[in-house]
Each structure stands twice: as structure tokens, then as C-alpha cells.
């Protein structure tokens, strides 16, 4: 039996949504995003009234893994809740005159 090739899906941070509230509100916002968010690559090509196919799985750790498909395009999303622990602002060094 020949081994099957596995297709690697690149994951990247597409967006972050600060939630003013407790963890329960953040979990509810993640569930809403998993059920309703349509990636731009699909939304750009959608016609009025189109609704993509959606398969949403909730993992044991509370992360949503979502497959959104429309016509010949598909996107995989991972929606999770995280607490921001560290952040820095960009600094630009000014060259000496």
C-alpha cells in the first residue's frame, strides 16, 4: 500500500477581536464566529443570497475547527479563545542626521 500524501493547511492569525467582558462572553463570541464568519476569499466571490456550506467541530479544549466551502473554494478556520498576555507597540528608529 502506497502512503497517501497529506495536504498541509497553513494556519495564520487572520483576526483578533478584543472582548470586553468575562470568559463566558469570549466563548460565546468564538462560537458565533465559528457559526457565522465567512472568509473574505469566499465573500468576494459570493452572489447575493449565497450561503456557503459549513461544518463546525468543537474540540475537547474548546477550539472550533470550521470548514467553509462555496463552489470550488474552501477555507479552514480555527477559532479559539485566548487571553492577551503581552503586547508591545512598534518603534521606529530615526536615523542620525
Order of alpha helices (4+ residues) and beta strands (2+ residues): alpha-alpha-beta-beta-beta
